């Protein structure tokens, strides 16, 4: 593959990786807040024992679960981008460890 093309691909993967890492950091912060909210809703549900509190807890837990799945998918995307970047860098410098 031509060196210029490889370098362009490396820059593209790198910029995507930077954005994905930034998104992951934001999602981690949001997930912490959502998990805390779900924990608080669980405690309120246990203390009040009302159907409304139970519903709020279930909704908060569902939202936390969905966000955790999104975070896991983004984490996998970061790992994939890191691997792709490593492969491209290896193509630029063949024979290097």
Long-range contacts (C-beta under 8 A, 24 or more apart in sequence): 1-91, 3-92, 6-88, 6-91, 6-92, 7-92, 9-88, 10-85, 10-88, 10-89, 10-92, 13-81, 13-84, 13-85, 13-88, 14-85, 16-81, 17-78, 17-81, 17-82, 17-85, 20-74, 20-77, 20-78, 20-81, 21-78, 23-74, 24-71, 24-74, 24-75, 24-78, 27-67, 27-70, 27-71, 27-74, 28-71, 30-67, 31-64, 31-67, 31-68, 31-71, 34-60, 34-63, 34-64, 34-67, 35-64, 37-64, 38-63, 38-64
